[in-house]
Amino acid sequence: MAFDIDGDGSLAFRHASGLIGTLSAEDNLNGRMRLVSERAGEVSAYDSVEALVRDGWSLYENSNALPNGR
């Protein structure tokens, strides 16, 4: 998965349940699909982008409104 990185170096995702998670630039560059939940700090790991999407995650377009100023 390729994307431009700015700010704190993470990419925001939103789960169908409303959770917000982030994928760090380091994980992305190393081929790891690990989303960290902003609310609970839980880590969800996926084998592929397709698996991540099937589980209900999508890119979060309003990343300027992330909790904790992220």
C-alpha positions, 0 to 999 in steps of 0.5 A, spaced: 500 500 500 503 506 497 501 513 500 504 520 502 506 521 509 506 527 513 504 530 520 506 524 525 507 519 520 501 515 521 495 514 516 488 514 519 482 509 518 475 508 521 472 501 523 465 500 521 463 500 529 466 507 529 473 506 532 479 510 529 485 506 528 492 508 525 497 505 521 504 507 522 509 509 517 514 504 519 509 498 519 507 500 512 514 501 510 515 494 513 509 491 510 505 490 516 498 491 516 497 493 524 492 498 526 492 501 533 486 503 536 486 510 538 481 509 544 483 502 547 490 501 544 488 495 541 492 492 535 489 489 530 494 485 525 492 483 518 495 479 512 493 484 507 489 490 505 484 486 503 483 482 509 483 489 513 477 492 508 473 485 509 474 486 517 470 493 516 476 498 516 476 504 511 481 510 510 479 516 515 478 522 511 477 527 517 484 525 520 485 533 522 479 531 527 483 525 530 482 524 538 488 526 542 491 531 537 493 526 532 
